Amino acid sequence: MKIPSSMPNLKGFRFPREIVAYAVWVHHRFALSTADVENLLAERGVIVSREAIRLWVNRFGPHFATGIRRDQPCPNDKWHLDEGGIRINGVKHWLWRVVDANGDTLDILVQTCRNTKAAKRFPKRVIARCGQPGVLITDRRRRYTKPTTAPIRASTTGSKAATGRPADVRK
């Protein structure tokens, strides 16, 4: 864990800089709740309230979140685009997600209805944030072939769209 150099001085705070930095880092790095961070610090002998942790996270969280995002490894060159229907509280939603070859989820999109405009923006947003993939693998559904391949063809000529089916499968 690195304490960001841009983190402001903690003069006037009850706890030292290292404890505040550790609490905020753990909250963002492992997606823990303030209660979990409170218990973690209590095991180490530091008694702090959830409200104090929440205030620290709100005040210093952006510094740590950008540092954690920056230190994450680059996504793999091979991406898988999935679309599926899921039920949330009994209501059908459409889930789009992009996963790289390492199994890391790059981005997700959940919609209550299938919106073509949003589906076309989704790959563009992922490409803008993570860079251009070498291969984008889909499951060859006609209904979203156009939205997934259009941004890739428009952004660069070097990449190609692939399908998840083996080459020996007959149509």
Secondary structure, 3 states (H helix, E strand, C coil): CCCCCCCCCCCCCCCCHHHHHHHHHHHHHCCCCHHHHHHHHHHCCCCCCHHHHHHHHHHHHHHHHHHHHHHCCCCCCEEEEEEEEEEECCEEEEEEEEEECCCCEEEEEEECCCCHHHHHHHHHHHHHHHCCCCEEEECCCHHHHHHHHHHHHHHCCCCEEEECCCCCCCC
